[in-house]
């Protein structure tokens, strides 16, 4: 049986097209993600929390659409005493260019010149970015070259396509635009016009600048959780993570 999409995916894809939730200070509470994960996503003036807890409980913890969905107190309650809380990231989206995903026989055009595809890498399993991607996403493939690695997940948060990068060696500190160039090559791997999401820590200013320069647009912020509560409501997960 093919799993149904998680309702959060609909909201993310709509935001990628410029259609955001209402700026009303409200909170939309959705069922949890699959594989034991939950999340809190903040758009401008509206929040979305995917959790096994009831809407009454979430609102009672002080969640709201004006920043109250990402407070340490709320996230600690969502995770429970033994749970895992990931870092809070900026949610970004871009569109694939498809220049490296077209069939080799497809002719190059002025608008979409032929671009050598980034090769797959099978030597990068120990990269922190790769380990994290395999922990919380599915369908992860790893690409890259001497500049670093790209992870491309077909099934990320709520079922969205996700991309991340990690530079290696001297490129980490060189500041020569390697991250921006690697991201543009990564977008060539995504079918033309298809949205691809990324999550970047706001404190990693160099990475955030690279994503923005490569054409990514900020949509909001997000955090993943793997709760371990004493008593969790028996709510079935809805669709893909």
Secondary structure, DSSP 8 states (H G I E B T S, - for coil): ------HHHHHHHHHHTT----SSSEEEEE---STT-EEEEEETTEEEEE-SS-HHHHHHTT--TTTTTS-HHHHHHHH-TT-EE---EEEEEEE---TTTS-TTS---SSS-------B-SS-TTSHHHHHHHHH-EEEEEEEETTEEEEEEEE-GGG--EEEEEE-TTHHHH-SSHHHHHHHHHHTTS-TT-EEEEEEETT-HHHHHHHHHTT-EEEEEEEEEE---SS-------S--
